[in-house]
Amino acid sequence: MATVIRFARYGTKKKPYFRMVVQDQRAPRDGRFVEHIGAYDPIKGDASLVVKRDRLEYWISTGAQLSDSVRTRLKLVMKQWASAAPKTVAADKPAKEAKTKEA
């Protein structure tokens, strides 16, 4: 089953609200979905994008493709995740020092 991560439209007329869902590629936009992994309110702007990071990474690792609209909205969030990630270089230095002490 080819899966895609895309927005499903909810809300009322002129007050849209989107859920980020994982769906079969052939399913209609607001049709049946596999999992709900986030939400986006375009009225509030990009700051309102909420994503379950672990589930997003899982589905991308299994081969799910991002739709164009999801990809553009996630760029800002991914930059925030990258800046908040701990630096692994600092963690590796003590391990290298321990190896040199053993030798």
MDTraj code that builds the backbone (N, CA, C; nanometers):
import mdtraj as md
import numpy as np

residues = "MET ALA THR VAL ILE ARG PHE ALA ARG TYR GLY THR LYS LYS LYS PRO TYR PHE ARG MET VAL VAL GLN ASP GLN ARG ALA PRO ARG ASP GLY ARG PHE VAL GLU HIS ILE GLY ALA TYR ASP PRO ILE LYS GLY ASP ALA SER LEU VAL VAL LYS ARG ASP ARG LEU GLU TYR TRP ILE SER THR GLY ALA GLN LEU SER ASP SER VAL ARG THR ARG LEU LYS LEU VAL MET LYS GLN TRP ALA SER ALA ALA PRO LYS THR VAL ALA ALA ASP LYS PRO ALA LYS GLU ALA LYS THR LYS GLU ALA".split()
xyz = np.array([
    [0.0848, -0.1174, 0.0000],
    [0.0000, 0.0000, 0.0000],
    [0.0896, 0.1241, 0.0000],
    [0.0760, 0.2086, -0.0995],
    [0.1499, 0.3346, -0.1060],
    [0.0795, 0.4359, -0.0166],
    [0.1545, 0.4914, 0.0782],
    [0.0944, 0.5866, 0.1712],
    [0.1469, 0.7266, 0.1459],
    [0.0652, 0.8234, 0.1827],
    [0.1006, 0.9638, 0.1669],
    [0.0559, 1.0387, 0.2920],
    [0.1355, 1.1375, 0.3315],
    [0.0996, 1.2222, 0.4451],
    [0.0467, 1.3520, 0.3868],
    [-0.0791, 1.3829, 0.4158],
    [-0.1399, 1.5025, 0.3600],
    [-0.2427, 1.5605, 0.4560],
    [-0.2946, 1.6783, 0.4188],
    [-0.3944, 1.7451, 0.5003],
    [-0.5346, 1.7007, 0.4609],
    [-0.6186, 1.6783, 0.5609],
    [-0.7608, 1.6539, 0.5404],
    [-0.8338, 1.7760, 0.5937],
    [-0.9247, 1.8320, 0.5164],
    [-0.9900, 1.9569, 0.5538],
    [-1.1096, 1.9317, 0.6449],
    [-1.1105, 2.0054, 0.7545],
    [-1.2219, 2.0046, 0.8485],
    [-1.2624, 2.1495, 0.8710],
    [-1.3536, 2.1743, 0.9606],
    [-1.3974, 2.3103, 0.9872],
    [-1.5192, 2.3439, 0.9036],
    [-1.5562, 2.4707, 0.9056],
    [-1.6747, 2.5142, 0.8335],
    [-1.6353, 2.6002, 0.7147],
    [-1.7350, 2.6475, 0.6458],
    [-1.7132, 2.7327, 0.5298],
    [-1.6394, 2.8601, 0.5731],
    [-1.5321, 2.8922, 0.5055],
    [-1.4468, 3.0090, 0.5308],
    [-1.3746, 3.0054, 0.6653],
    [-1.3784, 2.8929, 0.7347],
    [-1.3025, 2.8740, 0.8587],
    [-1.2371, 2.7359, 0.8547],
    [-1.1386, 2.7197, 0.7664],
    [-1.0801, 2.5870, 0.7504],
    [-0.9927, 2.5473, 0.8687],
    [-0.9824, 2.4182, 0.8872],
    [-0.8978, 2.3575, 0.9875],
    [-0.8511, 2.2262, 0.9262],
    [-0.7228, 2.1987, 0.9318],
    [-0.6702, 2.0802, 0.8661],
    [-0.6099, 1.9840, 0.9667],
    [-0.6295, 1.8558, 0.9415],
    [-0.5625, 1.7507, 1.0157],
    [-0.4576, 1.6897, 0.9243],
    [-0.3405, 1.6637, 0.9792],
    [-0.2366, 1.5950, 0.9026],
    [-0.2581, 1.4456, 0.9229],
    [-0.2846, 1.3753, 0.8145],
    [-0.3185, 1.2338, 0.8235],
    [-0.2315, 1.1509, 0.7306],
    [-0.2210, 1.0241, 0.7630],
    [-0.1548, 0.9268, 0.6770],
    [-0.2651, 0.8494, 0.6075],
    [-0.2621, 0.8505, 0.4729],
    [-0.3665, 0.7850, 0.3947],
    [-0.3071, 0.6999, 0.2849],
    [-0.3898, 0.6109, 0.2342],
    [-0.3559, 0.5417, 0.1111],
    [-0.3553, 0.6465, 0.0003],
    [-0.2639, 0.6333, -0.0908],
    [-0.2475, 0.7317, -0.1975],
    [-0.3735, 0.7492, -0.2820],
    [-0.4523, 0.6437, -0.2955],
    [-0.5713, 0.6486, -0.3812],
    [-0.6951, 0.7014, -0.3096],
    [-0.6882, 0.7218, -0.1783],
    [-0.8042, 0.7670, -0.1011],
    [-0.8340, 0.9138, -0.1303],
    [-0.9603, 0.9538, -0.1230],
    [-0.9935, 1.0957, -0.1424],
    [-0.9402, 1.1804, -0.0265],
    [-0.9307, 1.3110, -0.0480],
    [-0.8705, 1.4021, 0.0488],
    [-0.9300, 1.3881, 0.1884],
    [-1.0614, 1.3863, 0.1982],
    [-1.1266, 1.3774, 0.3276],
    [-1.1765, 1.2364, 0.3576],
    [-1.1223, 1.1393, 0.2888],
    [-1.1679, 1.0013, 0.3047],
    [-1.1014, 0.9309, 0.4215],
    [-1.1073, 0.7992, 0.4153],
    [-1.0561, 0.7145, 0.5216],
    [-0.9049, 0.7317, 0.5361],
    [-0.8559, 0.7358, 0.6594],
    [-0.7138, 0.7507, 0.6818],
    [-0.6627, 0.6442, 0.7766],
    [-0.5309, 0.6248, 0.7760],
    [-0.4676, 0.5243, 0.8604],
    [-0.4423, 0.5795, 1.0000],
    [-0.3873, 0.7023, 1.0060],
    [-0.3533, 0.7605, 1.1356],
    [-0.3553, 0.9130, 1.1273],
    [-0.3969, 0.9754, 1.2354],
    [-0.3969, 1.1213, 1.2488],
    [-0.2687, 1.1593, 1.3224],
    [-0.1800, 1.2392, 1.2594],
    [-0.0511, 1.2686, 1.3217],
    [-0.0277, 1.4173, 1.3497],
    [-0.1236, 1.5028, 1.3167],
    [-0.1020, 1.6442, 1.3440],
    [-0.2223, 1.7275, 1.3067],
    [-0.2083, 1.8596, 1.3263],
    [-0.3157, 1.9530, 1.2949],
    [-0.2557, 2.0866, 1.2537],
    [-0.3329, 2.1629, 1.1747],
    [-0.2887, 2.2935, 1.1277],
    [-0.4093, 2.3849, 1.1127],
    [-0.3984, 2.5037, 1.1696],
    [-0.5034, 2.6044, 1.1591],
    [-0.4477, 2.7213, 1.0778],
    [-0.4857, 2.7348, 0.9503],
    [-0.4288, 2.8404, 0.8662],
    [-0.4688, 2.9807, 0.9092],
    [-0.5759, 2.9951, 0.9838],
    [-0.6180, 3.1266, 1.0305],
    [-0.5180, 3.1799, 1.1337],
    [-0.4656, 3.0916, 1.2171],
    [-0.3666, 3.1318, 1.3179],
    [-0.2257, 3.1381, 1.2606],
    [-0.2008, 3.0746, 1.1463],
    [-0.0695, 3.0809, 1.0822],
    [0.0157, 2.9580, 1.1084],
    [0.1431, 2.9663, 1.0667],
    [0.2338, 2.8524, 1.0772],
    [0.2639, 2.8118, 1.2211],
    [0.2492, 2.9022, 1.3150],
    [0.2759, 2.8693, 1.4554],
    [0.1746, 2.7692, 1.5106],
    [0.0619, 2.7542, 1.4448],
    [-0.0412, 2.6630, 1.4943],
    [-0.0207, 2.5195, 1.4482],
    [0.0848, 2.4927, 1.3733],
    [0.1115, 2.3572, 1.3248],
    [0.1585, 2.2695, 1.4398],
    [0.0843, 2.1619, 1.4660],
    [0.1162, 2.0674, 1.5726],
    [0.1382, 1.9318, 1.5073],
    [0.2517, 1.8687, 1.5384],
    [0.2858, 1.7418, 1.4743],
    [0.3380, 1.6453, 1.5799],
    [0.2958, 1.5192, 1.5692],
    [0.3523, 1.4134, 1.6531],
    [0.4825, 1.3704, 1.5855],
    [0.5939, 1.4180, 1.6387],
    [0.7239, 1.3989, 1.5731],
    [0.7605, 1.2515, 1.5563],
    [0.7415, 1.1727, 1.6594],
    [0.7793, 1.0320, 1.6514],
    [0.6996, 0.9580, 1.5445],
    [0.5699, 0.9878, 1.5342],
    [0.4871, 0.9209, 1.4342],
    [0.5205, 0.9685, 1.2931],
    [0.5532, 1.0969, 1.2782],
    [0.5936, 1.1493, 1.1482],
    [0.7216, 1.0813, 1.1013],
    [0.8200, 1.0715, 1.1893],
    [0.9457, 1.0062, 1.1539],
    [0.9242, 0.8583, 1.1215],
    [0.8351, 0.7931, 1.1960],
    [0.8057, 0.6522, 1.1688],
    [0.7488, 0.6347, 1.0281],
    [0.6485, 0.7147, 0.9928],
    [0.5843, 0.6985, 0.8634],
    [0.6778, 0.7352, 0.7482],
    [0.7627, 0.8341, 0.7688],
    [0.8602, 0.8677, 0.6638],
    [0.9595, 0.7535, 0.6477],
    [0.9986, 0.6909, 0.7588],
    [1.0931, 0.5793, 0.7503],
    [1.0318, 0.4569, 0.6820],
    [0.8990, 0.4435, 0.6882],
    [0.8348, 0.3301, 0.6214],
    [0.8067, 0.3578, 0.4739],
    [0.8373, 0.4799, 0.4287],
    [0.8229, 0.5097, 0.2867],
    [0.7073, 0.5995, 0.2507],
    [0.6395, 0.6578, 0.3481],
    [0.5285, 0.7480, 0.3172],
    [0.5831, 0.8759, 0.2546],
    [0.5157, 0.9246, 0.1524],
    [0.5550, 1.0467, 0.0837],
    [0.4788, 1.1654, 0.1421],
    [0.5434, 1.2819, 0.1449],
    [0.4780, 1.4038, 0.1908],
    [0.4119, 1.4734, 0.0726],
    [0.2920, 1.5259, 0.0934],
    [0.2295, 1.6060, -0.0115],
    [0.3017, 1.7404, -0.0170],
    [0.2806, 1.8152, -0.1247],
    [0.3485, 1.9437, -0.1409],
    [0.3121, 2.0414, -0.0304],
    [0.1844, 2.0489, 0.0047],
    [0.1415, 2.1436, 0.1082],
    [0.1969, 2.1056, 0.2458],
    [0.2027, 1.9779, 0.2768],
    [0.2584, 1.9337, 0.4045],
    [0.4083, 1.9631, 0.4080],
    [0.4769, 1.9376, 0.2976],
    [0.6209, 1.9604, 0.2914],
    [0.6553, 2.1073, 0.3180],
    [0.5800, 2.2000, 0.2579],
    [0.6097, 2.3415, 0.2787],
    [0.5808, 2.3844, 0.4218],
    [0.4771, 2.3313, 0.4833],
    [0.4444, 2.3673, 0.6210],
    [0.5451, 2.3077, 0.7194],
    [0.5988, 2.1908, 0.6874],
    [0.6910, 2.1246, 0.7790],
    [0.8318, 2.1837, 0.7754],
    [0.8655, 2.2603, 0.6742],
    [1.0005, 2.3161, 0.6666],
    [1.0341, 2.3980, 0.7894],
    [0.9434, 2.4824, 0.8338],
    [0.9660, 2.5643, 0.9522],
    [0.9809, 2.4776, 1.0767],
    [0.8969, 2.3796, 1.0909],
    [0.9012, 2.2925, 1.2090],
    [1.0293, 2.2105, 1.2112],
    [1.0724, 2.1608, 1.0969],
    [1.1947, 2.0804, 1.0899],
    [1.3168, 2.1639, 1.1268],
    [1.3189, 2.2921, 1.0889],
    [1.4297, 2.3797, 1.1271],
    [1.4337, 2.3963, 1.2780],
    [1.3182, 2.4083, 1.3411],
    [1.3126, 2.4209, 1.4862],
    [1.3611, 2.2927, 1.5537],
    [1.3234, 2.1774, 1.4986],
    [1.3685, 2.0504, 1.5545],
    [1.5189, 2.0366, 1.5411],
    [1.5748, 2.0794, 1.4273],
    [1.7186, 2.0671, 1.4047],
    [1.7968, 2.1569, 1.5005],
    [1.7459, 2.2766, 1.5269],
    [1.8161, 2.3660, 1.6182],
    [1.8040, 2.3202, 1.7628],
    [1.6979, 2.2488, 1.7963],
    [1.6777, 2.2017, 1.9335],
    [1.7464, 2.0674, 1.9600],
    [1.7954, 2.0011, 1.8555],
    [1.8581, 1.8697, 1.8721],
    [1.9919, 1.8849, 1.9450],
    [2.0231, 1.7944, 2.0349],
    [2.1522, 1.8014, 2.1045],
    [2.2666, 1.7706, 2.0089],
    [2.3778, 1.8325, 2.0336],
    [2.4944, 1.8117, 1.9478],
    [2.5629, 1.6826, 1.9885],
    [2.5819, 1.5934, 1.8941],
    [2.6420, 1.4633, 1.9239],
    [2.7933, 1.4725, 1.9322],
    [2.8538, 1.5758, 1.8788],
    [2.9990, 1.5891, 1.8819],
    [3.0481, 1.5992, 2.0256],
    [2.9800, 1.6766, 2.1083],
    [3.0191, 1.6918, 2.2477],
    [3.0049, 1.5593, 2.3229],
    [2.9079, 1.4803, 2.2879],
    [2.8870, 1.3522, 2.3550],
    [2.9930, 1.2508, 2.3141],
    [3.0472, 1.2617, 2.1929],
    [3.1463, 1.1664, 2.1449],
    [3.2842, 1.1900, 2.2054],
    [3.3180, 1.3112, 2.2466],
    [3.4515, 1.3409, 2.2974],
    [3.4879, 1.2590, 2.4202],
    [3.4029, 1.2467, 2.5231],
    [3.4417, 1.1656, 2.6384],
    [3.4651, 1.0195, 2.6015],
    [3.3914, 0.9684, 2.5062],
    [3.4099, 0.8290, 2.4651],
    [3.5468, 0.8113, 2.4003],
    [3.5912, 0.9069, 2.3208],
    [3.7227, 0.8986, 2.2580],
    [3.8329, 0.9076, 2.3630],
    [3.8135, 0.9943, 2.4654],
    [3.9130, 1.0069, 2.5709],
    [3.9226, 0.8774, 2.6505],
    [3.8100, 0.8107, 2.6720],
    [3.8101, 0.6855, 2.7459],
    [3.8859, 0.5784, 2.6689],
    [3.8741, 0.5777, 2.5375],
    [3.9460, 0.4794, 2.4557],
    [4.0956, 0.5025, 2.4632],
    [4.1373, 0.6283, 2.4622],
    [4.2813, 0.6569, 2.4684],
    [4.3385, 0.6227, 2.6051],
    [4.2624, 0.6348, 2.7119],
    [4.3097, 0.5995, 2.8458],
    [4.3265, 0.4477, 2.8598],
    [4.2370, 0.3721, 2.7927],
    [4.2466, 0.2258, 2.7998],
    [4.3695, 0.1753, 2.7268],
    [4.4097, 0.2404, 2.6208],
    [4.5238, 0.1946, 2.5386],
    [4.6536, 0.2265, 2.6022],
])
top = md.Topology()
chain = top.add_chain()
for i, resn in enumerate(residues, 1):
    res = top.add_residue(resn, chain, resSeq=i)
    for name in ("N", "CA", "C"):
        top.add_atom(name, md.element.get_by_symbol(name[0]), res)
traj = md.Trajectory(xyz[None], top)
